[in-house]
Amino acid sequence: MGSTRLRRPAAPPCAERARSITSRGGRAAVVGLDQTQRVVPLLHHVAADGTTTLLVPEDHPLITWVRTGPSSGLPAMLELTDTAPVALREPVRGLLWISGWLTAPGPTYARRLACEVADERPHPHLLDLGHGAGMLRLRPGSAVLADAEGTAPLAPAQLAAATPDPFCLLEGGWLRHLEDAHPDLFCALARHLPPTLARKGGSRIRPLGVDRLGLRLRVEADDGDHDVRLAFQAPADDPEALRAQVGLLVGCPMRREG
């Protein structure tokens, strides 16, 4: 008899998960090829294909290196850290690395880019451009995503063709509300855990994330942390469908969590 393979719950495609990370923003750091220099920008904005606008203090050596470097740009990598919406023991739930070339736009182009970023995501640091802050631009060559679903390389064209998860900007407040106001919900979800996790003593079930295909939980146990994905019966496209699918997982089809 052949062995039975366990099917992993369906997850959004890797490019979609990567776009969700860039849309949420997260923590960013520019890393040189030697991995010894880590520069945290004042502001970062990632476009659909991974092209990134960065604001860095005007007197930072990175600005000088890029402006005096080759016109094609200096090789660099942007590291984006995706953290859980609640305070977990291990908050990092995903990493996205975008490798490419850093260039320094001229003053006129930089101001135009700042206006484009402000139209999409206003930020007070944009007012510092030319007044203590300089702009850099990362032109992407490749990207790598690493999260609980696995590790995958991505091309800029794949990122540009994908769309972020519809709940990527809403999940934080919603999951924090569920944990604070409806802790019983996570006790009810324990019935979906693998038996080896369900039997662990002293474990605590925490919300890790939600997307259109399922709910992600973190089981904090005495022997470490364990991530579990619970698949919805059908994809959720809007908040009402999301509440309905979570209600089905809990066991209350008509449940509505405000």
C-alpha positions as CSV (number, residue, x, y, z in Angstrom):
1,M,0.0,0.0,0.0
2,G,1.2,3.5,-0.8
3,S,1.7,6.1,1.9
4,T,-0.9,8.8,2.3
5,R,0.4,12.3,1.8
6,L,-1.0,15.1,3.9
7,R,-2.2,18.1,1.9
8,R,-1.1,21.4,3.0
9,P,-3.8,24.0,3.4
10,A,-4.0,26.3,0.3
11,A,-2.1,29.6,0.7
12,P,-2.0,32.7,-1.5
13,P,0.7,32.5,-4.2
14,C,4.2,33.7,-3.2
15,A,4.1,36.8,-5.3
16,E,0.8,37.8,-3.7
17,R,2.2,37.2,-0.2
18,A,5.2,39.4,-1.1
19,R,3.0,42.2,-2.4
20,S,1.1,42.0,0.9
21,I,4.4,42.5,2.8
22,T,5.3,45.6,0.7
23,S,1.8,47.0,1.1
24,R,1.9,46.7,4.9
25,G,5.3,48.5,4.9
26,G,7.0,46.8,7.8
27,R,10.5,47.4,9.0
28,A,13.1,48.1,6.3
29,A,16.9,48.1,6.1
30,V,19.3,48.6,3.3
31,V,22.0,45.9,3.3
32,G,25.3,46.1,1.4
33,L,26.7,43.2,-0.5
34,D,29.2,42.5,2.3
35,Q,26.2,42.2,4.8
36,T,28.1,44.4,7.3
37,Q,26.3,47.7,6.7
38,R,22.6,48.0,7.6
39,V,21.0,51.3,7.0
40,V,17.5,51.9,8.4
41,P,15.8,54.6,6.1
42,L,13.7,57.4,7.4
43,L,11.0,56.3,4.9
44,H,10.6,53.5,2.3
45,H,8.0,53.0,-0.4
46,V,7.9,49.9,-2.5
47,A,6.2,50.0,-5.9
48,A,4.4,47.1,-7.5
49,D,7.5,45.7,-9.3
50,G,9.8,46.2,-6.2
51,T,11.2,49.6,-7.3
52,T,11.8,51.3,-3.9
53,T,12.0,55.0,-3.0
54,L,14.1,55.6,0.2
55,L,14.7,58.7,2.3
56,V,18.0,58.7,4.2
57,P,19.6,61.4,6.3
58,E,21.4,63.8,4.0
59,D,24.7,63.4,5.9
60,H,24.7,59.6,5.9
61,P,27.7,58.0,4.1
62,L,25.4,55.9,2.0
63,I,24.2,59.1,0.2
64,T,27.8,60.0,-0.7
65,W,28.7,56.5,-1.8
66,V,25.7,56.3,-4.2
67,R,26.2,59.8,-5.6
68,T,29.9,59.3,-6.3
69,G,29.4,55.7,-7.5
70,P,28.8,54.5,-11.0
71,S,25.8,55.9,-12.9
72,S,24.4,52.4,-13.2
73,G,24.1,52.3,-9.4
74,L,25.6,50.5,-6.4
75,P,24.6,46.9,-5.7
76,A,22.4,46.7,-2.6
77,M,19.6,44.8,-1.0
78,L,16.5,46.0,0.8
79,E,15.3,43.7,3.6
80,L,11.6,44.0,4.6
81,T,10.5,42.4,7.9
82,D,6.9,41.5,8.3
83,T,5.8,41.3,11.9
84,A,2.7,39.9,13.5
85,P,-0.1,42.3,14.4
86,V,-0.1,41.2,18.1
87,A,2.8,41.0,20.6
88,L,4.2,37.5,20.1
89,R,7.4,35.9,21.6
90,E,8.8,35.7,18.1
91,P,7.1,38.5,16.2
92,V,8.7,38.0,12.7
93,R,6.4,36.1,10.4
94,G,8.1,36.8,7.0
95,L,11.0,38.4,5.3
96,L,11.3,39.8,1.8
97,W,14.7,40.7,0.2
98,I,14.8,42.8,-2.9
99,S,18.2,43.0,-4.6
100,G,19.1,45.6,-7.1
101,W,21.0,48.8,-7.7
102,L,20.8,52.1,-5.7
103,T,20.8,55.4,-7.6
104,A,20.4,59.0,-6.4
105,P,17.7,60.9,-8.4
106,G,18.4,64.6,-9.2
107,P,16.6,67.3,-7.2
108,T,13.8,67.8,-9.7
109,Y,13.1,64.1,-10.2
110,A,13.3,63.5,-6.4
111,R,10.6,66.1,-5.7
112,R,8.4,64.5,-8.4
113,L,8.9,61.1,-6.8
114,A,8.1,62.5,-3.4
115,C,4.8,63.8,-4.7
116,E,3.9,60.5,-6.2
117,V,4.7,58.7,-2.9
118,A,2.7,61.4,-1.0
119,D,-0.4,60.7,-3.2
120,E,-0.3,57.1,-2.3
121,R,1.0,57.1,1.3
122,P,1.5,60.6,2.9
123,H,4.3,60.8,5.5
124,P,5.7,63.8,7.3
125,H,9.3,62.7,6.4
126,L,8.6,63.5,2.8
127,L,8.7,67.2,3.8
128,D,12.3,66.7,4.9
129,L,13.5,66.1,1.3
130,G,16.2,68.7,0.6
131,H,16.0,69.8,4.3
132,G,18.1,67.1,6.0
133,A,17.0,64.1,4.0
134,G,18.2,62.8,0.6
135,M,16.4,60.4,-1.7
136,L,17.7,57.1,-3.1
137,R,16.0,54.8,-5.5
138,L,16.4,51.0,-5.6
139,R,16.0,49.5,-9.1
140,P,15.1,45.8,-8.5
141,G,16.8,42.8,-10.2
142,S,15.3,40.0,-8.1
143,A,13.5,39.2,-4.9
144,V,13.3,36.4,-2.4
145,L,10.4,35.7,0.0
146,A,10.7,33.6,3.1
147,D,7.8,32.9,5.4
148,A,6.0,29.9,7.0
149,E,4.8,28.7,3.6
150,G,8.4,28.4,2.3
151,T,11.1,30.3,0.4
152,A,10.7,31.4,-3.2
153,P,12.6,33.6,-5.7
154,L,10.6,36.2,-7.5
155,A,11.3,38.4,-10.5
156,P,10.1,42.0,-10.7
157,A,7.6,41.1,-13.4
158,Q,6.0,38.5,-11.1
159,L,5.6,41.1,-8.3
160,A,4.1,43.6,-10.7
161,A,1.6,41.1,-12.0
162,A,0.4,40.2,-8.5
163,T,-2.0,42.0,-6.2
164,P,-1.9,42.3,-2.4
165,D,-4.3,40.3,-0.3
166,P,-7.6,42.2,0.2
167,F,-7.2,42.1,4.0
168,C,-3.4,42.9,4.3
169,L,-4.1,46.4,5.6
170,L,-7.1,45.5,7.7
171,E,-5.9,42.3,9.5
172,G,-3.9,44.1,12.2
173,G,-6.7,45.9,13.9
174,W,-9.2,43.0,13.3
175,L,-7.0,40.3,14.8
176,R,-6.0,42.5,17.8
177,H,-9.7,43.1,18.4
178,L,-10.5,39.4,18.3
179,E,-7.7,38.5,20.7
180,D,-8.7,41.3,23.2
181,A,-12.5,41.1,23.0
182,H,-13.2,37.5,21.9
183,P,-10.5,35.2,23.4
184,D,-13.0,32.3,23.4
185,L,-12.8,32.2,19.6
186,F,-9.2,30.9,19.8
187,C,-10.2,28.3,22.3
188,A,-12.8,27.1,19.8
189,L,-10.2,27.0,17.0
190,A,-8.1,24.6,19.0
191,R,-10.1,21.7,17.7
192,H,-8.5,22.2,14.3
193,L,-5.0,21.8,15.6
194,P,-2.9,18.7,14.8
195,P,-3.2,16.2,17.8
196,T,0.5,16.7,18.7
197,L,-0.1,20.4,19.2
198,A,-3.5,20.1,20.8
199,R,-2.0,17.9,23.6
200,K,0.8,20.2,24.5
201,G,0.5,21.5,28.0
202,G,0.7,25.2,28.8
203,S,0.2,26.2,25.1
204,R,-1.4,29.4,24.1
205,I,-3.1,30.0,20.7
206,R,-2.5,33.4,19.2
207,P,-3.5,35.1,16.0
208,L,-0.7,35.3,13.5
209,G,-2.4,36.5,10.3
210,V,-5.4,36.3,8.0
211,D,-5.8,36.3,4.2
212,R,-8.5,35.5,1.7
213,L,-7.7,31.8,1.9
214,G,-7.4,31.1,5.6
215,L,-6.4,32.0,9.2
216,R,-2.9,31.7,10.5
217,L,-2.3,30.8,14.2
218,R,0.7,30.7,16.4
219,V,0.8,28.1,19.1
220,E,3.2,29.2,21.8
221,A,4.1,26.1,23.8
222,D,6.7,25.3,26.4
223,D,8.9,23.6,23.8
224,G,8.7,26.5,21.3
225,D,6.4,28.2,18.8
226,H,4.4,26.4,16.1
227,D,2.6,28.0,13.1
228,V,-0.6,26.5,11.8
229,R,-2.7,27.5,8.8
230,L,-6.5,26.8,8.9
231,A,-8.0,26.9,5.4
232,F,-11.4,28.5,4.7
233,Q,-14.1,26.5,3.0
234,A,-14.2,29.1,0.3
235,P,-12.1,32.2,-0.5
236,A,-13.2,35.4,1.2
237,D,-13.3,38.5,-0.9
238,D,-14.8,41.1,1.5
239,P,-15.1,41.6,5.3
240,E,-18.5,40.0,5.5
241,A,-17.3,36.9,3.7
242,L,-14.3,36.8,6.0
243,R,-16.4,36.9,9.1
244,A,-18.6,34.1,7.7
245,Q,-15.6,31.9,7.0
246,V,-14.1,32.4,10.4
247,G,-17.5,31.6,11.9
248,L,-17.5,28.3,10.0
249,L,-14.1,27.5,11.4
250,V,-15.2,28.3,15.0
251,G,-18.4,26.2,14.5
252,C,-20.9,28.9,14.5
253,P,-22.1,29.6,10.9
254,M,-24.1,32.7,11.8
255,R,-21.4,34.1,14.1
256,R,-20.6,37.8,13.5
257,E,-17.6,39.4,15.3
258,G,-17.7,43.2,15.1
